[in-house]
Structure formats: C-alpha cells, structure tokens
Amino acid sequence: MTEQGNSHRATMLTGAQALIRALEELGVDTVFGIPGGAILPAYDPMLDSKKLHHILVRHEQGAGHAATGYAQATGKVGVCIATSGPGATNLVTPIADAYMDSVPMVAITGQVASAQIGTDGFQEADICGITMPITKHNFLVTRTGDIPRAVAEAFHIAATGRPGPVVVDIPKDVLQSSAPFHWPVELNLPGYRPVSKPHGKQIREAARLITQSKRPVLYVGGGVLKARATEELLQLAELTGAPVVTTLMARGAFPDSHKQHLGMPGMHGSVAAVTALQKSDLIVALGARFDDRVTGKLSSFAPEAKVVHADIDPAEISKNRIADVPIVGDCREVLTELAAAVRGEQAAGRKGDYTAWWEALDDWRTRYPLGYETVPGELAPQYVIERIGKIAGPDAIYTTGVGQHQMWAAQFISYEKPYTFLNSGGAGTMGYGVPAAMGAKAGRPEATVWCIDGDGCFQMTNQELATCALNNIPIKIAVINNGALGMVRQWQTLFYNQRYSNTDLQSRRIPDFVKLAEAYGCVGLRCESPDQVDAVIEKAMAINDAPVVIDFVVHEDAMVWPMVPAGLSNDEILAARGQRPDFDEEGE
C-alpha cells in the first residue's frame, strides 16, 4: 500500500491503521494502555509504528494517571488506550481526576461491534454515557472515515481553552473496516470557541483596583501553569509588589524563595497565606476557582475583599464567589495586558502603597512559620520529605498520592520551578502518585522523578512498579509508612474522639515493602531512624538503572498543621493542635 500524503488519491486504510496514523500525525510519541478484544485491531498496526512508543501498564487506572503525569510534566496531551467494558470503566477514575484538575488527556477506548451496541453484549459498557459528566467532550465514532477527524478534534478540544479529558470510543467493526485516509483534516466544531483575549475595559478596571487597594493578594491557581504564564506572573507580582499565594495545583508557579510569596492557602495552607486572603481588600484570582478547600466556609471567606477573577472558563467566574471584575481569557494574555495596564496607572502617578499590609504579613509569617514536632528516636515524616526536597533539589519532579504525605510534600519541599509538583487536587485520588511519576518520567526521562507516597495510596497502584522495571523507567518512591490511612486517622483523632474505625492498615507488618519492591524488579530500601535519612536518600539518588522504593517507617501520630477544620471559617485556622493565632496582638 503506497502513501499518497496530501495528494488527491487518498490511501485506503483500515480504521485501526487510520487511528495510528492520526496519532503519529498529531506528534504523539508515548501512549499507555492494555489491549483487549474490542481494541485489539488497533494494536496490530501499532506494532509497525516507528513513532509511537506504547507502554504496557498493569491496570488501566495506571494508564490514565500515567497519561496525566506525562501531560503535566511535558505540557503535551497525554494518551491512554483501553478496551471496552471493564477496560474502559477502569479509566473512569483517571478521567474524572484529569477533568477536576484540567489536564489535557485523550482516552481511546475500543467498543463492541456496532450491531452489538445496546444488546448488553460481552464486555459492553456505555463509556460515552458514563463519562459525559467528567469529560470536556466524547465521541462515539460510527464511521471508519471519521476516525482521523474525531482524533484530531479530540486533541484540539483537550489542549485548548480550559484543558481537560476527551474520550474517543470506537467500535471494533469500525476499526476493522477500510476507508480513504485524508490528512490534514478540517475540524468541525461549531460552538467551540474558547475566548483567549481578555476584554480591555475589564483589564483597566482590574489595574485601577490593584493600585487603589491597600491589602491586595494575587491568588494563583493551576490555570497559570496550564497557560504557561509563570514568567508573566513574576513580572506582574514584582511590578505591583503585592503578596502571592499559590494553591495546591499551582505550587511551583511562583518561586517559594521569592520574598513576596506567602505559601499555599487553604485547609492546610500557611497561616500567612490563609490570613492574607481572609483580611485582604482585593483578591486577584488568576486561573483559580475558589475551591472549598481554599475558601473554607464560603459565606465568611474574605468578607472585605473585592474580587478580580480571571479564568479561561466563563463557567468558573462568579460560580462560588461573585466577581466584581470578571475577566474571561487565557492567563498568559490576562497577565501580560494587566501588567501593561498597571504600568499605565503607575506612569500616571497611581501606585499602590502596601507598606502597612507588608508589616502585618511579615509579622504573621514570622510568628506562625510552618513547622513540626519531633519525637526523640522516631522518624518525623515532615523531616523525611524536607530532606528529599533538599537532596533531590528544585529541578526534580515530585508526585504524590493523596492525604497527609501530599500536604507535607506541598508544605516542606521548596518549589522554585513550574511543572515540578504533580498531584491530584480536585478529585483527591489515592493511588495517583506511582503511575503519575511513571508518566512524568516517560515524558521527561532526563529528570529525577520522586513519588512521595503513603502506605495506603501505594497499595492501590503499586503494580505499576512492574511496568517501570520492565520499561526502564527508574522512578524513586518514598513510602511514608505510618501504618494507617493517615489523614482519615487525623480526623478520627481530632473529631471522632480517637475512635480509629478501619484506618489501621498494619502496613508496617504486611506487606514488607522492601520484599515487594524486590519482587517487582526494583531496589527496596528501609529507613527507620533520623540519622539514616540522608544516606538512604543519597543511595536512592545514585541508583538510576532501576526503580527504587524506600520504606520510611514514620511516627504514626504526626499531623498536618496548620488546619482549618472542614466547614469552618478560615478565621478558625489552627496553627497547631490547640493553637489558634491571635491576629489582634502586635508582633514582638
């Protein structure tokens, strides 16, 4: 069969061949998946592809999270492939996860033959119906000739506007039939026109508020990272002199070491960051969505603040908090134009005076720094994570599962660069860490990739260690092993009278994580005392020809502080157990 490229006589390809060709034309280099009956036709031409590298995972959930980790680390669209029925439904969690965190991903699923759809055929599941609420869009491709266009449209939708996951479901007979292959294809997406350029009048009004305000805060969300707008953020921050807070999804968007950075806001944010938002008179929200984990009790959040809300998704603006100045647009363009407008204000002699504001902010961060308690002879999890961050450094990529270790990784590693902290923010998916690290390392093989995981999360997806070992993906995994579902146990300690119902995993006894690692072809290490920590981390750093798992046996009663208990006002923040900051007293 000869290739005609863009000539008038199109090449005849099977749907399966067209799918692979379309992926190649779109520049895809890595896909994660598992074959099965309905998708099997697509796996045959994949064997001949010189451009596609397929990584055979051990569970479809691993494929989905790996595609997400790949996308977050590289900025490209992540791709996962599964068969029909249970293969596709195993992708539901990573699809929901990518949707909540606005990650560009395309999930390609096989479907039972067209004649069987709706008959409850073997391994049939309506994956388009199931995923409709958790995708930007999904396609059930019914004609072989439509495959190239559907794939191209899926990639366009996933990567533009507010990024997100798209499902392309293709019945087996559509993959097996033949049709002319045309490329490039013309996209046909009526009604899909994301606005990227902000409205000039709104930008000018936002600049005016910034220079008029006395207590502004730049509230930075993951949208700044999605827009590749970190340079523009730095310029605006330094131009205005306003304090910056970066959400869990925006860690690394602004350097932690910068003097204007107050840290992370929210339920487990720094006292200074949480209180700055609470006592501000102007919040400039950039690619953030006023999530409940940031606002606490919404009705009492930042009562005196006017709100400038910039987001590419108009549905987010005024969804949770009414915006005084709504700005729909791409964060990069918003920041560029906002900086120009602020310069205009300053040239006209209007410049914000935040002297008194910074005196209060500096007082709070001096009096209530992030810290942790240590128990003699016991290993503090925060210390372990802090040392990993120091030894691996700011160029490493860090992924996490969900829970206490995730919060400590957000708090105690210093993020200086964008795209170095990958975690499951919106969905809070346990088991995200290992496959996301695998995907990040596949996309950025030159980078050191650490997964900071919990003993609970690790046991949900650790089968992907086999994938890593066999595909030469040498990630490093720190299992913060407190023997329990730590965050749930913390809530039981604080709110359920220490009644520990079903949170004891006994994972210091079963499994033996070192033996488990070795069984999977990885290097297994264990660390139980503070004086071993640096040596063990350095040993892991020196091993680059195999994945490494370190079982850090840590103190079981360590808690995440600060904390705003769920449902309470951010005014109720606890700096530590039983310690409520007093903001009325003057600093020393």
ZAMARGU-4260 file (C-alpha; in steps of 0.2 Angstrom, whole numbers, plus 5000, padded with zeros to 4 digits):
<rodrens>
0) 5000/5000/5000 | 5008/5016/4995 | 5006/5033/5004 | 4999/5047/4994 | 5001/5061/5008
5) 4990/5075/5003 | 4988/5070/4985 | 4971/5069/4978 | 4971/5050/4978 | 4969/5046/4996
10) 4976/5030/5004 | 4964/5016/5009 | 4967/5012/5027 | 4958/5002/5040 | 4951/5011/5054
15) 4964/5004/5066 | 4978/5010/5054 | 4970/5027/5052 | 4969/5029/5071 | 4988/5025/5072
20) 4992/5037/5058 | 4982/5051/5065 | 4991/5049/5082 | 5008/5049/5073 | 5002/5065/5063
25) 4997/5074/5079 | 5015/5071/5086 | 5011/5058/5099 | 5026/5049/5105 | 5020/5039/5120
30) 5004/5030/5124 | 4999/5020/5140 | 4987/5006/5138 | 4982/4987/5139 | 4975/4978/5124
35) 4959/4968/5124 | 4946/4961/5112 | 4937/4977/5106 | 4953/4987/5104 | 4964/4973/5098
40) 4963/4978/5079 | 4972/4995/5084 | 4986/4986/5092 | 4991/4976/5076 | 4997/4992/5066
45) 5004/4999/5082 | 5017/4986/5081 | 5023/4993/5064 | 5024/5011/5070 | 5041/5019/5071
50) 5035/5034/5080 | 5023/5028/5094 | 5030/5020/5110 | 5017/5010/5119 | 5020/5007/5137
55) 5010/4991/5143 | 5003/4995/5160 | 4997/4983/5173 | 4980/4991/5176 | 4970/5004/5166
60) 4969/5016/5180 | 4988/5016/5179 | 4987/5020/5161 | 4976/5035/5164 | 4986/5043/5178
65) 5002/5040/5168 | 4994/5049/5154 | 4990/5063/5166 | 5008/5064/5174 | 5015/5064/5156
70) 5004/5078/5151 | 5008/5088/5167 | 5026/5086/5166 | 5028/5089/5147 | 5013/5101/5143
75) 5008/5089/5129 | 4992/5079/5128 | 4993/5063/5137 | 4986/5047/5129 | 4979/5031/5136
80) 4971/5016/5127 | 4959/5003/5134 | 4947/4990/5128 | 4928/4990/5130 | 4918/4986/5146
85) 4929/4985/5161 | 4945/4991/5152 | 4936/5007/5149 | 4927/5009/5166 | 4944/5007/5174
90) 4949/5023/5166 | 4934/5032/5174 | 4944/5037/5189 | 4959/5045/5180 | 4947/5053/5168
95) 4937/5061/5182 | 4954/5066/5190 | 4960/5074/5174 | 4943/5084/5172 | 4944/5091/5190
100) 4962/5096/5188 | 4960/5102/5170 | 4973/5091/5162 | 4974/5088/5143 | 4971/5069/5140
105) 4964/5059/5126 | 4957/5042/5131 | 4954/5030/5116 | 4943/5015/5120 | 4938/5000/5110
110) 4919/4997/5109 | 4909/4981/5105 | 4904/4980/5087 | 4891/4992/5081 | 4877/4978/5079
115) 4880/4973/5097 | 4879/4991/5105 | 4864/4991/5116 | 4862/4972/5117 | 4872/4970/5133
120) 4885/4962/5123 | 4900/4954/5131 | 4911/4967/5138 | 4900/4981/5133 | 4898/4997/5143
125) 4892/5014/5138 | 4908/5023/5141 | 4902/5039/5132 | 4886/5039/5144 | 4897/5035/5159
130) 4910/5049/5156 | 4899/5063/5149 | 4899/5072/5166 | 4918/5071/5168 | 4924/5074/5150
135) 4926/5090/5140 | 4918/5080/5126 | 4917/5062/5120 | 4915/5054/5103 | 4907/5038/5098
140) 4914/5035/5081 | 4902/5026/5070 | 4910/5028/5053 | 4928/5022/5048 | 4931/5038/5038
145) 4928/5049/5053 | 4942/5042/5064 | 4955/5054/5058 | 4944/5069/5061 | 4937/5063/5078
150) 4955/5060/5084 | 4961/5077/5078 | 4946/5086/5086 | 4948/5076/5102 | 4966/5083/5104
155) 4961/5101/5099 | 4947/5101/5112 | 4958/5093/5126 | 4973/5105/5123 | 4963/5122/5120
160) 4953/5133/5131 | 4952/5125/5149 | 4961/5109/5146 | 4953/5093/5150 | 4950/5074/5145
165) 4941/5068/5130 | 4936/5051/5126 | 4936/5043/5108 | 4926/5027/5108 | 4927/5016/5093
170) 4918/5000/5089 | 4928/4985/5084 | 4920/4984/5066 | 4924/5002/5063 | 4942/4999/5067
175) 4942/4984/5055 | 4933/4992/5040 | 4943/5002/5027 | 4941/5020/5021 | 4951/5033/5012
180) 4963/5042/5024 | 4964/5061/5022 | 4976/5072/5032 | 4976/5086/5037 | 4958/5086/5042
185) 4946/5100/5044 | 4940/5102/5061 | 4921/5104/5063 | 4917/5110/5080 | 4903/5123/5079
190) 4901/5132/5095 | 4918/5128/5102 | 4927/5144/5103 | 4937/5147/5119 | 4940/5165/5122
195) 4958/5169/5125 | 4960/5188/5123 | 4953/5197/5138 | 4942/5212/5137 | 4952/5228/5138
200) 4939/5238/5149 | 4940/5224/5162 | 4959/5224/5162 | 4959/5243/5165 | 4947/5241/5179
205) 4957/5227/5187 | 4973/5238/5186 | 4964/5253/5194 | 4958/5242/5209 | 4976/5235/5211
210) 4983/5252/5213 | 4969/5258/5224 | 4969/5244/5236 | 4978/5243/5252 | 4978/5225/5255
215) 4979/5215/5239 | 4983/5197/5236 | 4987/5188/5220 | 4978/5171/5222 | 4986/5160/5209
220) 4978/5144/5203 | 4983/5130/5192 | 4977/5139/5177 | 4993/5150/5177 | 5003/5134/5174
225) 4991/5127/5161 | 4993/5144/5152 | 5012/5143/5153 | 5011/5160/5161 | 5024/5159/5176
230) 5036/5172/5168 | 5021/5184/5166 | 5015/5181/5184 | 5033/5185/5191 | 5033/5201/5181
235) 5016/5207/5187 | 5020/5202/5205 | 5036/5212/5205 | 5028/5226/5196 | 5014/5228/5209
240) 5023/5222/5225 | 5008/5213/5230 | 5009/5196/5240 | 5007/5180/5231 | 4998/5164/5237
245) 4999/5148/5226 | 4986/5134/5228 | 4990/5116/5229 | 4988/5115/5210 | 4999/5130/5207
250) 5014/5125/5218 | 5030/5130/5208 | 5021/5143/5198 | 5029/5156/5208 | 5046/5153/5217
255) 5044/5148/5235 | 5060/5158/5239 | 5053/5174/5232 | 5050/5187/5246 | 5033/5191/5240
260) 5027/5173/5241 | 5017/5168/5257 | 5015/5150/5253 | 4999/5139/5250 | 4982/5145/5255
265) 4968/5133/5261 | 4964/5120/5273 | 4982/5116/5276 | 4989/5132/5270 | 5002/5143/5279
270) 4994/5155/5292 | 5001/5170/5282 | 4993/5164/5266 | 4976/5159/5273 | 4975/5175/5284
275) 4981/5187/5269 | 4966/5181/5259 | 4954/5182/5274 | 4959/5200/5278 | 4963/5207/5260
280) 4953/5221/5252 | 4956/5214/5235 | 4959/5197/5228 | 4966/5195/5211 | 4961/5177/5206
285) 4971/5170/5192 | 4966/5153/5185 | 4959/5148/5202 | 4941/5143/5206 | 4938/5147/5224
290) 4938/5129/5228 | 4930/5124/5245 | 4947/5118/5251 | 4954/5136/5249 | 4939/5146/5255
295) 4933/5136/5270 | 4916/5142/5275 | 4912/5152/5259 | 4900/5164/5267 | 4914/5170/5279
300) 4928/5170/5266 | 4937/5187/5264 | 4922/5197/5269 | 4930/5214/5265 | 4938/5209/5248
305) 4933/5215/5231 | 4937/5201/5218 | 4945/5202/5201 | 4943/5184/5194 | 4952/5180/5178
310) 4949/5162/5170 | 4948/5155/5153 | 4932/5146/5158 | 4917/5158/5160 | 4908/5145/5170
315) 4920/5147/5184 | 4918/5165/5186 | 4906/5170/5200 | 4902/5152/5202 | 4907/5151/5220
320) 4911/5170/5224 | 4904/5184/5215 | 4917/5193/5204 | 4917/5212/5205 | 4928/5212/5189
325) 4926/5196/5179 | 4939/5193/5166 | 4937/5179/5153 | 4954/5175/5145 | 4970/5165/5144
330) 4980/5168/5160 | 4995/5172/5149 | 4986/5186/5139 | 4977/5192/5155 | 4994/5194/5165
335) 5003/5202/5150 | 4989/5215/5147 | 4986/5218/5166 | 5005/5222/5168 | 5004/5234/5154
340) 4988/5242/5162 | 4997/5243/5179 | 5012/5252/5171 | 5000/5264/5164 | 4992/5268/5181
345) 5009/5270/5188 | 5015/5281/5175 | 5000/5292/5179 | 5006/5293/5197 | 4994/5280/5204
350) 5004/5267/5213 | 4998/5255/5227 | 5005/5258/5245 | 5006/5241/5254 | 5018/5246/5267
355) 5006/5243/5282 | 5000/5227/5273 | 5018/5220/5272 | 5021/5224/5290 | 5006/5214/5295
360) 5010/5200/5283 | 5028/5199/5288 | 5023/5198/5307 | 5011/5184/5303 | 5024/5173/5294
365) 5037/5177/5307 | 5026/5172/5321 | 5017/5157/5313 | 5030/5149/5302 | 5027/5131/5295
370) 5035/5119/5307 | 5033/5101/5315 | 5036/5092/5331 | 5049/5078/5333 | 5048/5063/5345
375) 5065/5058/5350 | 5071/5042/5341 | 5056/5042/5330 | 5056/5047/5312 | 5046/5063/5308
380) 5038/5062/5291 | 5040/5080/5288 | 5058/5079/5291 | 5060/5064/5278 | 5050/5074/5265
385) 5060/5090/5268 | 5077/5081/5266 | 5071/5073/5250 | 5067/5090/5243 | 5084/5097/5249
390) 5094/5082/5242 | 5084/5080/5225 | 5083/5099/5223 | 5072/5111/5213 | 5075/5103/5196
395) 5067/5086/5202 | 5049/5082/5198 | 5039/5077/5213 | 5022/5067/5213 | 5011/5062/5227
400) 4997/5052/5232 | 4983/5060/5242 | 4982/5063/5261 | 4995/5069/5274 | 5010/5065/5264
405) 5003/5075/5250 | 5001/5090/5261 | 5018/5088/5269 | 5025/5087/5251 | 5016/5103/5247
410) 5022/5112/5263 | 5040/5106/5266 | 5048/5105/5248 | 5053/5121/5241 | 5046/5123/5223
415) 5056/5135/5213 | 5051/5130/5196 | 5035/5126/5187 | 5029/5108/5182 | 5039/5100/5197
420) 5024/5096/5208 | 5011/5084/5201 | 4996/5079/5212 | 4978/5075/5212 | 4970/5091/5219
425) 4952/5091/5214 | 4947/5073/5215 | 4960/5068/5228 | 4963/5051/5220 | 4973/5039/5231
430) 4985/5029/5220 | 4989/5044/5209 | 5007/5045/5214 | 5016/5030/5206 | 5008/5030/5189
435) 5009/5049/5188 | 5028/5048/5192 | 5029/5034/5179 | 5021/5045/5166 | 5031/5060/5171
440) 5047/5051/5169 | 5042/5043/5152 | 5039/5061/5146 | 5054/5069/5154 | 5067/5054/5155
445) 5081/5067/5159 | 5073/5072/5175 | 5074/5065/5193 | 5056/5060/5197 | 5052/5056/5216
450) 5035/5049/5221 | 5031/5054/5239 | 5018/5041/5243 | 5008/5035/5258 | 5007/5017/5263
455) 4988/5017/5259 | 4990/5026/5242 | 5005/5015/5237 | 4995/4999/5239 | 4982/5005/5227
460) 4993/5006/5211 | 5010/4999/5215 | 5008/4985/5202 | 5015/4999/5190 | 5032/4995/5198
465) 5032/4981/5186 | 5029/4992/5171 | 5043/5004/5177 | 5055/4990/5180 | 5052/4982/5163
470) 5052/4998/5153 | 5067/5006/5161 | 5058/5020/5170 | 5068/5022/5185 | 5057/5032/5197
475) 5061/5034/5215 | 5047/5031/5228 | 5047/5036/5246 | 5033/5027/5255 | 5029/5037/5271
480) 5023/5022/5281 | 5014/5027/5296 | 5004/5010/5296 | 4987/5019/5294 | 4976/5029/5282
485) 4984/5044/5290 | 4973/5059/5285 | 4957/5049/5290 | 4966/5044/5306 | 4970/5063/5309
490) 4951/5067/5308 | 4947/5052/5319 | 4959/5059/5332 | 4953/5077/5331 | 4934/5075/5328
495) 4929/5057/5332 | 4936/5055/5350 | 4951/5044/5344 | 4939/5030/5339 | 4950/5023/5325
500) 4937/5014/5314 | 4946/5004/5300 | 4961/5016/5297 | 4974/5004/5304 | 4982/4996/5288
505) 4995/4986/5298 | 5007/4990/5283 | 5022/4990/5294 | 5019/4971/5295 | 5010/4967/5279
510) 5016/4969/5266 | 5035/4970/5268 | 5038/4985/5256 | 5056/4980/5253 | 5052/4962/5248
515) 5038/4969/5237 | 5049/4981/5228 | 5062/4967/5225 | 5048/4955/5219 | 5044/4969/5206
520) 5062/4970/5200 | 5065/4986/5210 | 5078/4991/5223 | 5070/4990/5240 | 5077/5000/5255
525) 5071/5004/5273 | 5074/5019/5284 | 5068/5019/5302 | 5078/5032/5311 | 5083/5051/5308
530) 5101/5048/5307 | 5099/5036/5292 | 5088/5048/5281 | 5101/5057/5271 | 5111/5041/5267
535) 5096/5032/5261 | 5090/5046/5250 | 5108/5048/5243 | 5109/5030/5240 | 5092/5031/5230
540) 5098/5046/5221 | 5114/5036/5215 | 5103/5022/5208 | 5097/5026/5190 | 5096/5009/5182
545) 5080/5003/5191 | 5066/5010/5201 | 5069/5012/5220 | 5056/5010/5234 | 5061/5017/5251
550) 5050/5011/5266 | 5051/5026/5278 | 5044/5020/5294 | 5037/5036/5302 | 5029/5042/5318
555) 5010/5037/5317 | 5003/5052/5327 | 5011/5065/5316 | 4998/5078/5310 | 4996/5090/5296
560) 4996/5108/5303 | 4990/5122/5300 | 4972/5116/5298 | 4955/5124/5295 | 4943/5111/5301
565) 4931/5106/5287 | 4915/5118/5286 | 4923/5131/5297 | 4928/5149/5293 | 4946/5152/5288
570) 4946/5163/5304 | 4946/5147/5314 | 4963/5142/5307 | 4974/5132/5320 | 4992/5135/5318
575) 4995/5118/5328 | 4984/5107/5339 | 4975/5119/5351 | 4984/5134/5345 | 4973/5147/5337
580) 4983/5163/5331 | 4979/5179/5339 | 4979/5192/5325 | 4974/5207/5336 | 4990/5206/5346
585) 5005/5216/5339 | 5021/5206/5334 | 5036/5207/5345
</rodrens>
